[in-house]
């Protein structure tokens, strides 16, 4: 497999690099803006409702996701991937600008809606980046380019977290909602140019215009690779939600004031993104080059089993933040970069439509379902602190088990390839 420098010496390598690195630069602005809204939305919500109410908000996220993904599918059918991207990004920018204007006047329920929206929009848009990249690159090129391109997104998150941690107390939490809306505009412009450079991917004649459905859900039953990706995303996000809820509880206990809490969360996410950025540029290209996908995708849940077990024994804020940092840092880097290469051989509808359901919707559906379950348990009585890491151990184990059928050899339709043994002489 060629290195990044070797790929850039070829005419095709330079062509695809230009397109995907424009997408990476766009992602840098988008994820910088996400940091401007992620921690402020959490902090504003805690101030209005308290950390204990977060599961109720997260339980609403799948409904928001379903509406967004269906709307995106309709746009994809009618105007194509490039214009659907522009509508998604500009609509998100408009929402944050309105939230900044109205938050002080619209009552506490806008804080609730803000948390639900910030959980939804970034997943739908980030999957559009990968749909584009997976359409431009070939399999071996994905192993070379995915790490550095995703690293640009991590760089944006790193800068956004640093700015938030540095200036949240001075400028105020709500001001960053304005910044979140404005910074999406250059992200949309760069992504548009990336589409122009690469050429907009086109569906086959039988998939054009959403002929097989605006979401083409039958792919989930026809393509076993995509089905197992959905299962693994579900298990992984149950783990993420368990770690998130425990971390949120401990942050509220130890950092009670809103602006100081916003700064703490901004610094935390900056550390997550330093780890992710370092992984993307230093370790991910090497791991993808020398270690089989199966080894990578199986080792990640094994790490989370260990950290969740440690949290059962040592329930401290430091360990909870370290466990959550490891999860998010690996999720944004090596897990994402290795998983995305699985989509490259598949059809347009698989990369653009089914991917939104398998990755984006399942990502938040798992979080919402876990939150609903937790909310139900809360109504019956208090939940023991050890419940969350125990849940993480169970679902990390399920994730580890499913990583093996996920990485079985399959054909371009996602069906398992059976190797026939030649008869003995």
C-alpha positions in Angstrom: 0.0 0.0 0.0 1.4 3.4 -0.9 2.2 6.1 1.6 0.6 9.6 1.5 3.7 11.1 -0.1 3.9 8.4 -2.7 0.2 8.8 -3.5 0.7 12.6 -4.0 3.3 11.9 -6.7 0.7 10.4 -9.0 -1.7 12.5 -11.1 -4.8 10.7 -9.7 -3.4 11.0 -6.2 -3.0 14.8 -6.5 -6.5 15.1 -8.0 -8.3 13.2 -5.3 -6.1 14.8 -2.6 -7.3 18.2 -3.7 -10.9 17.3 -3.4 -10.8 15.4 -0.1 -8.5 17.9 1.6 -11.0 20.7 0.7 -13.6 18.5 2.4 -11.2 18.2 5.3 -10.7 22.0 5.5 -14.5 22.4 5.5 -14.8 19.9 8.3 -12.2 21.9 10.2 -14.5 24.9 10.3 -17.7 22.8 10.9 -16.2 21.0 13.9 -14.7 24.2 15.3 -18.2 25.5 15.3 -19.5 22.3 16.9 -17.2 22.9 19.8 -18.7 26.4 20.1 -22.2 24.9 20.6 -21.5 21.5 22.2 -20.3 22.6 25.6 -22.5 25.8 25.8 -25.6 23.8 24.9 -24.8 21.3 27.7 -24.0 24.1 30.2 -27.1 26.1 29.4 -29.2 22.9 29.7 -27.7 22.1 33.1 -28.4 25.6 34.2 -32.1 25.4 33.2 -32.9 21.8 34.0 -30.0 20.1 35.8 -27.9 17.2 34.7 -30.5 14.7 35.9 -32.9 15.9 33.1 -30.4 15.2 30.3 -31.7 11.6 29.6 -35.2 13.1 28.9 -33.7 15.5 26.2 -31.5 12.7 24.7 -34.6 10.5 24.4 -36.0 13.1 22.0 -33.0 13.0 19.7 -34.1 10.0 17.5 -37.2 11.9 16.5 -35.2 14.9 15.5 -32.7 12.6 13.6 -35.5 10.8 11.8 -37.0 14.1 10.6 -33.6 15.4 9.5 -32.5 12.2 7.7 -35.8 11.9 5.9 -35.6 15.5 4.8 -32.1 15.0 3.6 -33.1 11.9 1.7 -35.9 13.9 -0.1 -33.3 16.7 -0.9 -30.9 14.1 -2.2 -33.5 12.7 -4.6 -34.6 16.1 -5.9 -31.4 18.3 -6.0 -28.5 15.9 -5.6 -25.7 15.6 -3.0 -24.0 19.0 -3.4 -27.2 21.1 -3.0 -28.5 18.9 -0.2 -25.3 19.5 1.7 -25.6 23.3 1.2 -29.2 23.2 2.6 -28.2 21.1 5.6 -25.3 23.4 6.5 -27.0 26.8 5.9 -30.1 25.6 7.7 -28.0 24.7 10.8 -26.3 28.1 10.7 -29.7 29.8 10.7 -30.9 27.8 13.7 -27.9 28.8 15.8 -28.2 32.4 14.9 -31.9 32.4 15.9 -31.0 30.6 19.1 -28.5 33.3 20.0 -31.1 36.0 19.3 -34.0 34.3 21.2 -32.4 32.3 24.0 -32.9 35.0 26.6 -36.5 35.7 25.6 -37.9 32.3 24.4 -38.0 30.6 27.8 -36.2 27.5 29.1 -37.6 25.2 26.4 -35.3 26.7 23.8 -32.5 25.4 25.9 -34.1 21.9 25.7 -34.4 22.2 21.9 -30.9 23.5 21.5 -29.5 20.4 23.2 -31.6 18.1 21.0 -30.6 20.0 17.8 -26.8 20.0 18.6 -27.0 16.3 19.1 -28.5 15.8 15.7 -27.2 18.3 13.1 -23.5 17.5 13.4 -24.0 13.7 12.8 -26.1 14.2 9.7 -23.6 16.7 8.2 -20.5 14.7 9.2 -21.8 11.6 7.4 -22.2 13.7 4.3 -18.4 14.3 4.4 -17.7 10.6 4.5 -20.3 9.9 1.8 -18.4 12.3 -0.4 -14.9 11.0 0.5 -16.0 7.3 0.1 -17.3 8.2 -3.4 -14.0 9.9 -4.4 -11.5 7.4 -3.0 -10.6 3.8 -3.8 -10.1 1.3 -0.9 -6.3 1.6 -0.7 -6.5 5.4 -1.1 -8.9 5.5 1.8 -6.3 3.8 4.1 -3.8 6.6 3.1 -6.0 9.7 3.1 -8.7 9.0 5.7 -6.5 9.7 8.7 -5.0 13.0 7.7 -8.4 14.3 6.3 -10.2 13.4 9.5 -7.3 15.0 11.3 -8.2 18.3 9.9 -11.7 18.0 11.4 -10.0 17.1 14.8 -7.8 20.2 14.4 -10.9 22.4 14.1 -12.4 20.8 17.2 -9.1 21.4 19.0 -9.0 25.1 18.1 -12.7 25.5 19.0 -12.3 23.8 22.4 -9.2 26.0 23.1 -11.1 29.2 22.2 -14.1 28.2 24.3 -12.0 27.3 27.3 -10.0 30.5 27.0 -12.9 33.0 26.4 -16.2 31.5 27.7 -16.0 33.2 31.1 -15.1 36.6 29.5 -17.5 36.6 26.5 -20.3 34.5 28.1 -21.6 31.1 27.1 -24.4 32.3 24.8 -22.1 34.4 22.6 -20.6 31.2 21.3 -23.9 30.2 19.7 -23.4 33.2 17.4 -19.9 32.1 16.5 -21.2 28.5 15.9 -23.7 29.8 13.3 -21.2 32.2 11.5 -18.4 29.6 11.1 -20.6 27.2 9.3 -20.6 29.6 6.3 -17.0 29.0 5.2 -17.4 25.3 5.9 -20.3 25.2 3.3 -18.3 27.2 0.8 -15.2 25.0 1.0 -17.3 21.8 0.7 -19.1 23.2 -2.3 -15.7 23.9 -4.0 -14.6 20.3 -3.1 -17.6 19.0 -4.9 -16.8 21.2 -7.9 -13.2 19.9 -8.0 -14.1 16.2 -7.7 -17.3 16.3 -9.7 -20.6 15.5 -7.9 -21.0 11.7 -7.5 -24.0 10.4 -9.5 -26.2 7.4 -8.7 -26.8 4.6 -11.2 -29.8 4.8 -13.4 -31.8 2.4 -11.2 -31.0 4.5 -8.0 -31.4 8.0 -9.6 -34.0 10.3 -8.1 -34.6 8.0 -5.1 -36.3 5.3 -7.3 -35.6 2.7 -4.6 -36.7 4.9 -1.8 -35.5 8.2 -0.4 -33.7 6.2 2.4 -33.4 2.9 0.5 -33.8 1.0 3.7 -33.8 -2.4 2.0 -30.0 -2.1 1.8 -29.8 -2.8 5.6 -31.2 -6.3 5.0 -29.4 -6.9 1.7 -25.9 -5.8 2.7 -24.5 -7.6 5.7 -21.6 -5.3 6.1 -23.9 -2.3 6.5 -26.1 -4.3 8.8 -23.2 -5.2 11.1 -22.0 -1.6 11.0 -25.4 -0.5 12.3 -25.3 -3.1 15.1 -21.8 -2.0 16.1 -22.7 1.7 16.0 -25.6 0.9 18.3 -23.5 -1.0 20.8 -20.8 1.6 20.7 -23.2 4.5 21.4 -24.8 2.7 24.3 -21.2 2.7 25.8 -20.7 6.3 24.9 -24.0 7.3 26.5 -23.2 5.5 29.7 -19.9 7.2 29.9 -21.4 10.6 29.0 -24.1 10.4 31.7 -21.7 9.4 34.4 -19.2 12.1 33.3 -22.0 14.8 33.3 -23.1 13.9 36.8 -19.6 14.2 38.2 -18.9 17.5 36.3 -22.1 19.0 37.8 -21.0 17.8 41.3 -17.5 19.3 41.1 -18.0 22.4 38.8 -21.3 24.0 39.9 -21.1 27.5 38.1 -22.3 27.8 34.5 -19.5 29.8 32.8 -16.8 27.9 34.8 -18.4 24.6 33.8 -18.5 25.8 30.1 -14.8 26.5 30.4 -14.1 23.1 32.0 -16.0 21.3 29.3 -14.3 23.3 26.6 -10.9 22.3 28.0 -12.0 18.7 28.2 -13.1 18.6 24.6 -9.8 20.3 23.6 -7.9 17.5 25.3 -10.1 14.9 23.4 -9.3 16.6 20.2 -5.6 16.8 20.9 -5.6 13.1 21.4 -7.8 12.5 18.3 -5.6 14.9 16.2 -2.4 13.1 17.3 -4.0 9.8 16.5 -5.1 10.9 13.0 -1.8 12.2 11.8 0.7 10.0 13.7 -0.8 6.6 14.5 -3.9 6.1 12.3 -2.0 6.0 8.9 0.5 3.5 10.4 -2.1 1.3 12.0 -4.2 1.2 8.8 -1.1 0.3 6.8 0.3 -2.5 9.0 -2.6 -3.9 11.1 -5.6 -5.7 9.5 -9.0 -4.0 9.9 -10.2 -6.8 12.1 -7.4 -6.3 14.6 -8.1 -2.6 14.8 -11.9 -2.9 15.0 -11.7 -5.6 17.7 -9.1 -3.9 19.9 -11.1 -0.7 20.3 -14.0 -2.2 22.4 -11.4 -4.3 24.3 -9.9 -1.0 25.6 -13.4 0.2 26.7 -14.0 -3.0 28.6 -10.9 -2.2 30.7 -11.7 1.5 31.3 -15.3 0.7 32.3 -14.2 -2.0 34.7 -11.7 0.5 36.3 -14.6 3.0 36.7 -16.5 0.4 38.7 -13.6 0.3 41.2 -12.5 3.9 41.1 -15.6 6.2 40.5 -13.8 9.5 40.3 -14.1 12.5 38.0 -10.5 12.1 36.8 -11.1 8.5 35.7 -14.5 9.2 34.2 -13.1 12.0 32.1 -10.2 9.7 31.0 -12.5 6.9 30.0 -14.8 9.3 28.1 -11.8 11.0 26.5 -10.4 7.6 25.3 -13.8 6.7 23.8 -14.3 9.9 22.0 -10.7 10.3 20.9 -10.6 6.8 19.3 -14.2 7.2 17.9 -13.2 10.3 16.1 -9.9 8.9 14.8 -8.9 5.2 14.3 -12.5 3.8 14.6 -13.9 6.2 12.1 -11.0 6.0 9.6 -11.0 2.2 9.6 -14.8 1.8 9.5 -15.2 4.2 6.6 -13.0 2.2 4.2 -15.7 -0.6 4.4 -18.2 1.7 2.5 -15.9 2.4 -0.5 -16.8 -0.5 -2.7 -20.6 -0.1 -2.4 -23.2 1.8 -4.4 -24.3 5.4 -4.4 -27.4 4.7 -2.3 -25.4 2.7 0.2 -22.9 5.5 0.6 -25.4 8.4 0.7 -28.7 7.0 1.8 -28.3 3.8 3.8 -25.2 5.2 5.5 -27.3 8.0 7.0 -29.5 5.4 8.6 -26.8 2.9 9.6 -24.4 5.4 10.9 -26.1 8.7 11.7 -29.6 7.6 12.8 -28.3 4.5 14.7 -25.7 6.7 16.3 -28.3 8.9 18.0 -31.1 6.2 18.2 -28.9 4.2 20.5 -28.2 7.2 22.6 -31.9 8.1 22.7 -33.0 4.6 23.5 -30.4 4.4 26.3 -31.6 7.7 27.7 -35.3 6.5 27.6 -34.3 3.4 29.5 -32.4 5.4 32.0 -35.3 7.9 32.4 -37.6 5.0 33.0 -35.3 3.6 35.7 -35.1 7.0 37.3 -38.8 7.2 37.7 -38.6 3.9 39.7 -35.9 5.2 42.0 -32.3 6.3 42.1 -29.7 4.7 39.8 -26.5 3.5 41.5 -23.3 5.2 40.2 -21.9 1.8 39.2 -24.8 1.2 36.7 -23.3 3.3 34.0 -19.8 1.6 33.8 -21.5 -1.8 34.2 -23.6 -1.0 31.1 -20.4 0.0 29.3 -18.8 -3.3 30.0 -21.8 -5.3 28.7 -22.2 -3.4 25.5 -18.4 -3.2 24.8 -18.4 -7.0 25.0 -21.2 -7.2 22.5 -19.3 -4.7 20.2 -16.2 -6.9 20.5 -18.1 -10.0 19.5 -19.7 -8.3 16.4 -16.4 -6.9 15.1 -15.5 -10.4 13.8 -18.5 -10.9 11.4 -18.2 -7.2 10.4 -14.7 -7.8 9.0 -15.5 -11.1 7.2 -14.7 -11.0 3.4 -17.6 -9.9 1.3 -18.4 -9.0 -2.3 -19.5 -5.6 -3.7 -23.1 -6.3 -2.6 -22.0 -7.0 1.0 -22.6 -10.7 0.9 -20.1 -13.1 2.6 -17.5 -14.6 0.3 -17.1 -18.3 0.9 -13.7 -19.6 0.0 -14.0 -23.1 -1.5 -11.3 -25.5 -0.7 -9.8 -27.3 -3.6 -10.3 -31.1 -3.5 -7.4 -33.2 -2.3 -5.6 -35.1 -5.1 
